[in-house]
Amino acid sequence: MRVVGILIGTKGRGSNMAALIQAGLPVALVVAPSPEAPGLARAAELGVPTLALDPRRDDLVAPLKAAGVTVLCLAGYLRLLPDSVLDAFPGRVLNIHPALLPRHGGKGMYGMHVHEAVVASGDTETGCTVHQVTSVYDDGQILGQLRCPVHPGDTANDVAARVLALEHELYPSVVRSLL
């Protein structure tokens, strides 16, 4: 049986992490690079074991393997992963991006930066993308996308809210199909 691990960032609300857990996926461990990451408390409230460890300095593979993790999902984690992690889970490290890749992807394109770029570009459509993680930002194989309109007069906040709802639908669906 395949089991999910989730690597979160240090600042986010943890909504995509929570969406994966609340979708009933077999999540064995949530890891954050700092014990102060708000998502760790949320994961614990949802009954999932947590661990604070920085993948840039510490071995992430051993605790994931010890927890039985076979698929690693990034949820708000914004740094490139060490090759050792990518090698340990070949083709099974996933990320959700708040745009229709390959548009508005790459280093520095995360969170509101993405939605601001979508609005500034005049795009009439945006959405979210689940992709495999590689050693290059937002460059892995696309596994799924959902789309939504960008209306005239939309702000980046308007777009962000619409896209986040799609993320919570798409990410669990793609992960479930991989399991």
N, C-alpha and C positions, 0 to 999 in steps of 0.2 A: 504494500500500500504506500502511496506517495503521501508525504507529510509536508506542510508548509511552515517555513520560517519567515518572519517579517523583519526587515531592517528599516528602522525609522530614523528621521532626522532629529535634531536637537530642539527645534523651535515649533514645529507644526502642531496642529490640533489632534492629529492622528485619525482624521476622518476616513481616509482610505484604508488604514489599518483596521479600524473598527468595522468598516464595510466588509472586509474580508472575513473577519471573525464572525460578525453577525450573519453572514451568508451561510454559516454552518460548515465552512471549510475546516479541514483538520489542521489547525494551527497549533504547533507544538511550542513555539518560542518566539518572543518579540525581543529584539536587540536594539539598543540605542547607544550612540557613542558617548553619552553623558548620563549620569544618574538623575540629573535634573530635567531630562527631556519629558515634557508633559505627556507624551504618548505612553510612556511606561506606566504611569499611574492609571491611565485609561485602560491599557491592556490588562493590568492586574484586576481592575474592577470588572472586566469582562471574563475573568477567570483563566487568563493565559499566563504561563510563567514568563518572567522577564529577566533580562540581563543587560547591564551597562558595560560596554566594551568598545573601544575605538578600533575599527578594522585597519586603520592606518598604522597602528602601533602593536596591536594585539592579534593573536590568532583567532579569527572568526570561525574557521572551518571546524575545529575540534568541538566547540560547544554545539554547533549546528548539527554535526554528525552524531554527537552524543544524544541529542534530542530526537534523532531519527529523521531530521529534515532532509528532504530530497528536492524540494523546490523552494527557492529563495525569492521573496517579493520585496522590492524596494517601495517604500511609502514615505516620501518626503526626505529620503536620504539623497544628498546632492553631490556627493563626491564620487570620483572613479573608484572602483573596487580594485584591490590587489589581484594580480593574475592568479594567485593561489586560490582565491575564492571562485573566480570564473572557471578555473580548471577543475575544481572540486564538484561543480554543478554545471557541467557543459550543456548549454542550451536551456538551462533551467533556472536562470536568474532573470527575473522579469521586472519591468518598471512601467509605471503609468505616467504619460506625459500629457499636459493639458493643452494640446494642440494636435492638429492633423500633420504628423510627421510625414515628409521631411521638412515641411514649413515650420518655422519658428522653433527650431531645435538647436541643440549645440550648447557649448559652454556658456554659462550665464543666463540661459533661457529656462527659467523656472518661475513658478508662482505668478505673481502679478506682472513680472517682466514680460511673460508670454502674452498675457491678455492685453497689456498695453501695446505690444507689437502688433497683435491681431487688429486692434481698433485703429492704430496709426496706419496700418497698411491698406485699410479700406476693404479688407476681406469681407465677403458677404456670408461666409460659412466658416465655422471652426468646429472644434470637437475635442476628442481625446484619443490617445493611441496607447495600446499596450504593446511593448516590444521587448525582445530579448536584449539583455545588457551585454555590452562588449567593453573593450578598453577605450572606446571612443564615445563621447557623450551622444546619446540619442541616435546611435548608428546601427543598432541591431535589427534583426528581422522583425517586421511588423506582424503581430499576431492577431490584432483586432483594432477596429476604429469605430467610433460612433460620432455622428455629426449633428450639429445644430446651427440655426441661422445666427448671423450677426445683423441686428436691425439698425437702420439709420438712427443715430442718436444714442446708441448703446455706449455705456461707459465700460471701462475695464472691469469694474465691479459687477455690472450686469452680465457680461460675458463669463466672468469667473463663476458666478452662481449657476448659470446654465450648464457650464462645462462640468462643474463639480458633481451635479446630479447625474450626468452621464458617466463620470468616472466611477461612481458608486455602483452603477449598473454593469459597466463593461469589465472592470477588473475582476470581480468575483466570477463572472461568466467565463472569461478567458482562462483563469486559473483552474476553474472546475473542469473545463474541457481538457486541460493539460494533465490533470490528475487522472 
